[in-house]
Amino acid sequence: MPELLNLAGLTLEFGGVKALNQVSLNVHAGHIEGLIGPNGAGKTSLFNLITGLYRPNQGEILFKGDSLLGIPPQHIAQRGIARTFQNIRLFPEMTLIDNVMVAMHSHLSYRFMDVLLRSKPFRQAELQARERASALLDRVGLSQHSGSLAGTLSYGNQRKLEIARALAMQPQLLLLDEPVAGMNPTEKNDIQALIRSLRAEHLSVLLIEHDMRFVMELCDALTVLDFGRVIAQGSPQAIQENPAVIAAYLGEETPRAG
């Protein structure tokens, strides 16, 4: 599989403290890849570098062969990278369908005057966006709540809504920050099936997750961070058997995927 995302030698410092230290990893097209490690290991900081919220002190970020350094977050999103956040960032006083439609605006084709005049192109584009948003809500199992306010959802369903909103941006690479946090086993199975279906449609996924059974069953490859450094990379099986990973994070009692 060709490489979609290349991270090389990334270092990120805050006041002289290295949050990330010479981190390198690749995400292959059509793969589900996991980023794991203890709290504070630098996982979300790495996502923030990829999406342009932070700029590294050293290193390179290439997406489809082009550098992302210095590119604003909204332009990185338009190039094909979407994400969810560890701390949910929804519009609680807006409906589910409107939350999803907000993410589509950079892809809608109408002019400013079309908006003011509510012209036919504007109305057609809005109708198509609403239909697609409805389909995405159905895909994550939230269609029955489409007219409800996002703030009324359970924590697990808010996670699902964030995924639907990220998919609305039509990404080639989806970054998921703890996608099943707060979910029950049934909801986790639903999200696992959803992510597998996205891979079948050639969408690439890089995810952060603390549920080890979830990542071991789902991911094609894993990268393990500890204190901002990569301590291991490889298949789920190799990671489970890596002594450095066991000592730093997994622990002897971690259940293995069947």
N, C-alpha and C positions, 0 to 999 in steps of 0.2 A: 504494500500500500504506500502511495506517495505521502510525504510529510506535508501537513497543512499548516501547522504552527511550529516554529522553531524558537526556542528560548536558549540563549547562549551566554553563560557567565554573568547572570544578573546579580547585581549587588544593590541593596537598598539600605540606606543609613538614615536614622533619625537621631540627631544630636550626638553623632559619633557612635551610636549603638547600631550594629548591623542586624536589621530585621531579616535580610536575605543575604547570603554570602556565596557568590559564584554558583548560582543555580542554573542548571541546564536541563531541558527536557524537550521532547518532541511529541506532538500529537499527530497521529496518522489519519488520513482521510478515511471516513467510514468506521472509525474505532470509537469505543467507549473507554476512556482512560481516567484513572482515579488518582487523586492527590490526597494523601493521608499523612497523619502525624499528630503529636500531642497538641493541646491548646497552646497558642503562642508560637507555634513552629514557623509561621510565616505564610500559611496557605492562602488566607484571604488577601494578604499583601501582594502575593503573586498575581491573584486575579485583578487586583487594582492596577498593577503594572500593565497587564495585558490589555485592559480596557481603557487605559489612558488617565486614570484618576491619579496615579503616581507616575513619576519619571525616575528611572533607575540612575544610580550614581555610576554604574558601569554595566556593560552588557548590551545585548541586541535582542530585539523582538521582531521576528519575521512572520508575516501572515501571507500565505501563497507567494512567498518569495520577496515580498515588499516590506520595508521597515515600517513599524508603527510608532517609532520614537518621535515625540513632538506632535503627534496627531491628536486633535481634541476627541474626547470620548464619543461625541455624537457622530463624528466622521468615521471612527472605528466601528461603531454600530452599523453605519450605512455600508461599510465594506463587508459586513457579514459575520460580526461577532456579537452575540447577545448573552446576557447573564441574568441570574437571579442573585439575591443578596442574603447573607446570613441573617441580617435583621430586615424583616419584611418591609418593603417600600411600596405600598399600595396607596391608592386614594380612597380612604375609608368612607367618605361621604358620596362617592360615585358608585353607580351600579357596576356589576361584574362586567357586563358587555361594554360599558363605556371605558372601564379600566383597560380592557384589551384593545379597544379601538384607538385609544391614545397612542399606543405603540406603533400604530400603522401610519400615522400622519406623514412620516418622511417618505412613504411609498405611494401616497395618493397623488394622482395626477390631475390637479386643477389649479387655476390661477387665483390670486387674491381677489380679483373682481368677481370670480365665480362664487366665492364665499359670501361676499357682500350682497350679491344679487340672487343668491341661491339658485344659480343657473342649472340647466339640465345636466351639464358635465359634473357639477358639484353634487347634485342629488343622486346621480348614477354612481359616482365614486363612493359616496356615503352608504348607499344601499349595498354595494358590493363589499365594503368594509364591514358592515353590520352582519352580512351573511357569513363572511369568513370568521369574524369574531365569534359568532354563534357556533360555527363548526368547531372552532378551537375549544370553546367551553365544553362542548359535547365530548370532545376527545379526552379531556381531563376529568370528565364525569361531573361537570358543574352546570350543565345546560338547564337543569330545573331551577337553578338559582340566578339565572342570567339577569333578571330585573331587580334582584336584591342588592342592598348596599354592601360593599366589600367589607366594611367594618363589622357586619353582623355574622360573618363566617367564622367557623371554628379555625383554630390555628393550622390544622392540617389542610383544610380547604383553602386557606389563604396561600399556603405553599403551592397548591395546585394552580391557583389563579395566577401566581407569579410565573409559573412555567408557561401557562397559556399566553400571558402577555409577552414573554420573551420569544415564544414561537411566532407571535404576530409580526415580529421584525424580520421574518424570513431569513434567519441566520444560516450560515454554513457551519459555524462552530458555536455550540451552546455551552456556556459555563454555568454550572449548577453548584451553588454554595449551600451545602447541607439540605438537599432537596427533600429528604424524608424526616427531617427533625420534627418532632411533635406528632408524628403519624402513628396510627395503630398498625398491626401486622397486615391487615387487609389493604389499607391504604398504601402501605409500602409495596405490597405485591402489585398493586395497580400502577404505581409509578415505575416500578421495575419493568413491567410489561410495556408501558408507554415509551420508556427510553429505548428498549429493544426495538420497538416499532420505528422509532426515529432513525436508529442505525440502519434498519432495513431500507429506509428512504434516503440513505447516503448522507445523513446529517452526522457530524462528528460531535462528540461530547467529552468535555473535561469536567469532572465533578469532585467536589470536596465532600466527604461524608465520614461520620464517626461510627456508623453502624457497619461493623466489619463483615458481618454475614452478607449484608446488602452489596458491598463493593466486591467481595470475593466471588459472589455468584454472578455479578453483572459485568465487571470490567475486563477488558482484554489485556490491560497492562496497568501497573501502579508505579507511582513515584512516592517515596517516603521522605518527608522533611523532619528534621529535628534541630532545634535552635538555628533555623534559617539555612541549614545545609541539607543537601541531598545525601541520605545515608544508604539508600537502596533504590534500585529500579528493576522491574522485571514483571513476569507473569504473577498472577495471584498465588499460584502454588509456590513459586520461588520466594515471594515475599513472606509467606507464612512460615517458611523454613529458614529464613535469614536470621541468624543469631542477633545481629545488631538491631533489627526491627523488633524482635521479641523483647529484647532488653529495654528498648526505648519506648515501646508503645503497645504492642499487641498483648504481651503477657502470655504466660503458659496456658491459661485456661480458655483462650479464645476459641470458639467453636469453628471447625472447618466446614467449608461448603461441601455438600454431598455430591 
